[in-house]
Amino acid sequence: MNAKLGDFGLAKLYDHGENPSTTRVVGTMGYLAPELTRTGKPTTSSDVFAFGALLLEVVCGRRPIEAKALPEELVLVDWVWDKWRVGEVMEVVRYLEGEVKLPEVDVFAGKKEG
């Protein structure tokens, strides 16, 4: 058995009742992998998704769910994927107003190998 816990604050808020074990998925929107919300079973892949969402948050300088964003920019992961597909992934870094000039950004954009 591999226990997974992504957010201790949410774990405290969830009413476990008398049974300390649960199969209910509780997490922060924007970090939860789509398959985790469907299956309720955390995997290494769902952990990688959450870490990737965190990295995008750092690179893009914004939260994973941005309520005041344009509809196509609402969910950070979806927005970055859309930009990647059309070859405009560097536009996602605009929120940092050009402050990022690291080689890692070129790796992120697929301009060179990591």
Contacts in CASP RR format, 6 or more apart in sequence:
PFRMAT RR
TARGET T0000
AUTHOR 0000-0000-0000
METHOD contacts of the structure
MODEL  1
MNAKLGDFGLAKLYDHGENPSTTRVVGTMGYLAPELTRTGKPTTSSDVFA
FGALLLEVVCGRRPIEAKALPEELVLVDWVWDKWRVGEVMEVVRYLEGEV
KLPEVDVFAGKKEG
2 42 0 8 1.000
4 42 0 8 1.000
4 46 0 8 1.000
4 47 0 8 1.000
5 11 0 8 1.000
6 27 0 8 1.000
6 31 0 8 1.000
6 50 0 8 1.000
7 26 0 8 1.000
7 27 0 8 1.000
7 28 0 8 1.000
10 26 0 8 1.000
10 27 0 8 1.000
10 28 0 8 1.000
11 26 0 8 1.000
13 26 0 8 1.000
14 22 0 8 1.000
14 24 0 8 1.000
14 26 0 8 1.000
16 22 0 8 1.000
23 40 0 8 1.000
25 32 0 8 1.000
25 36 0 8 1.000
25 37 0 8 1.000
25 40 0 8 1.000
25 42 0 8 1.000
28 64 0 8 1.000
29 64 0 8 1.000
29 65 0 8 1.000
30 53 0 8 1.000
30 64 0 8 1.000
30 65 0 8 1.000
30 75 0 8 1.000
30 76 0 8 1.000
30 77 0 8 1.000
31 49 0 8 1.000
31 50 0 8 1.000
31 53 0 8 1.000
31 54 0 8 1.000
31 64 0 8 1.000
32 46 0 8 1.000
32 49 0 8 1.000
32 50 0 8 1.000
33 45 0 8 1.000
33 46 0 8 1.000
33 49 0 8 1.000
33 50 0 8 1.000
35 43 0 8 1.000
35 45 0 8 1.000
35 46 0 8 1.000
36 42 0 8 1.000
36 43 0 8 1.000
36 46 0 8 1.000
36 49 0 8 1.000
49 77 0 8 1.000
52 77 0 8 1.000
53 64 0 8 1.000
53 76 0 8 1.000
53 77 0 8 1.000
56 64 0 8 1.000
56 76 0 8 1.000
56 77 0 8 1.000
56 80 0 8 1.000
56 92 0 8 1.000
57 63 0 8 1.000
57 64 0 8 1.000
57 76 0 8 1.000
59 92 0 8 1.000
59 93 0 8 1.000
59 96 0 8 1.000
59 100 0 8 1.000
59 105 0 8 1.000
59 108 0 8 1.000
60 76 0 8 1.000
60 80 0 8 1.000
60 92 0 8 1.000
60 93 0 8 1.000
60 95 0 8 1.000
60 96 0 8 1.000
61 95 0 8 1.000
61 96 0 8 1.000
62 69 0 8 1.000
62 76 0 8 1.000
62 95 0 8 1.000
63 76 0 8 1.000
64 75 0 8 1.000
64 76 0 8 1.000
64 77 0 8 1.000
65 74 0 8 1.000
65 75 0 8 1.000
65 76 0 8 1.000
66 73 0 8 1.000
66 74 0 8 1.000
66 76 0 8 1.000
67 74 0 8 1.000
69 79 0 8 1.000
72 79 0 8 1.000
72 82 0 8 1.000
73 79 0 8 1.000
79 92 0 8 1.000
80 89 0 8 1.000
80 92 0 8 1.000
83 89 0 8 1.000
83 91 0 8 1.000
83 92 0 8 1.000
89 108 0 8 1.000
89 109 0 8 1.000
89 110 0 8 1.000
90 105 0 8 1.000
90 109 0 8 1.000
93 100 0 8 1.000
93 105 0 8 1.000
103 112 0 8 1.000
106 112 0 8 1.000
107 113 0 8 1.000
107 114 0 8 1.000
END
